[in-house]
């Protein structure tokens, strides 16, 4: 990520814009995910669990709306 200092901009403003750009590009979340090696089978298992949780949450929300 590169952020250029604008004329008259403070260091705090520059830092704030930089953090916003990093958050928007999701760089940190990718780095955190890749901190440890996860095998393909483990990735599939995790994805399956996340899908089940997501489906349960959606079902719960649908039931609350009725």
N, C-alpha and C positions, 0 to 999 in steps of 0.2 A: 504494500500500500504506500502510495506517495501522496502527500498533501503539501501544497506550496503555501508559504506564508503570504497572506494578502497584505497589501499596503495598509498600515494603521491597525493591523490585527494584533491582539495580545497573544502571548504564549499560551495562556489558558484557553483562549478561543481556538487556537490551532490544535491544541491537544484534544479539545472537545470534538472538533470536526474529525480528527483522526480516529478517535474512539468510535464515533458514529459510523464512519466508513468501514472500519474493521468489523463492527457489529453487523452492518448491512451485508457485507460480503461473506459473513459466516466463517471467517478464517479460523477464529479461535475454537469454534465448535468442531471443525474438521481436525484441528491439531489435537484436541482432547480425545476425539474418537480414535485417532491413530497412535495414541500414546503407547498402547499395548497391542501386541499381535493377537488377532482373533481369527481362528480357523473358519473356513467356509461353512462347515457344519454348524459351528457355534453361531455364526452370523445368521444362518437360516433359522436356527432355534430362537434366537433373540427376535428376529423379524416376525416369526409366527406368534410369539407371546405378545409382541406389541400390537399385532393385528387383532388378536383376541381381545386385548384390553380396549382397543379402539372400538371394536364392534360392540362390546358390552357397554361402553360409555355412550355410544350412539343409541343403542337400544334403550338404555336408561333414560336418556334425554327424550326420546320419542314417547316413552311411557309417561313421563312427567307432563308432557304437553297435553295429553288427553284429559 
